Amino acid sequence: MKWLSAVLGVLGLLALVAAIIYFAVPAHSLPSFMGTLHIRTQAHRKRRGEAAIAAAVVLWVVAGIIYAVDRRSSNPTAGAAAADTSSSTPAAS
């Protein structure tokens, strides 16, 4: 699953790059693969940039969760050792 979190992290980075391009490049100079904007207002560029930032954040959060779950499941002895120490205390009689 580490490969999945790496792929999501890279996709998040690409989304952030797209957001920077939407905010920094004038509308008439946007690359053709980013879609055309035929409107004179800046509203769609701003919304597309904000959507790209939101996508980057979501992708990075999901990648972090997947990485944490994978890391926790690959080391099951750490959780078992903590459980053993708490259950091995003698009961007071």
N, C-alpha and C positions, 0 to 999 in steps of 0.2 A: 504494500500500500504506500510505501514511500514514493514510488514513481507517480502515483496519483496526486499526492500532495505537491510534488515537484511540478507536475504538469499544471495543476491549478495555480501554483505560485507564478509560473511563467505567463499563464493567461492573464493573471491579475496585473502583472507588469506590463503586458501588451495593452491592457485596458487603460492603465495609467498613462502610457505613452499616447494613446489615442486621445485621452482627455486633454493632455498638454497640447497636442496638435490642434484640437478644436478651440482651445482658448487662446493659443498664441498665433496661429496662422490666419490671415484674412480669409473671408468666405470665398472670394474669387480665386484664391490660390490653394484651396484644399486639394489633396490628392484625390484622384478619381475613384479609388477604391473605398473612400469614406462616404460616398454618396454626394449628390448634388443638392445645393440649397438655392432655390430660385426666389427666395423671399428677401426683401430688403432689410427686414428687421433682424436683430441678433438673437431672437428668442429661441429658435431651433438650435443654433450653435450652442447656446448656453445650456439648453436642456440636454443636448447630446453629450456635452462635456460633463455635466453633472451626472448623467446616467452612466457614463464611462467610469467616473470616480466611484460611484456606488457599486458598480460591477466589480471593480478592482478590490474594494473593501470586502465585499461579500466573498469573492473568490479567495482572498487571503485568509479570511476567518475560517472558511470551510477547509482550506488546506491546513491551517493550524490545528483545527479539531481532528482532522484525519491523522495528522502526524502525531498528535498527543495520544490518540487512542491506539495507534499502531505501536508507539513507544511503550505504552503501558502494557499492552497485551504481549509484547515480545519479552518482557521481564516480569513474569508472574511470581518469581520467588521473592521479590521485594515486598509485595503485598501480603504474601503468605507468612513471611518472617515477622511482619508487624502484627499480624493476627495471632501468631503463635506466642509471642511475648505477652500479649494481653490476656490470653486464655490460660497461660501456664502459671499464673500467680495462684498460690495456695489459698483456699477458702478459709476464712476465719471461723473457728469453731468454738 
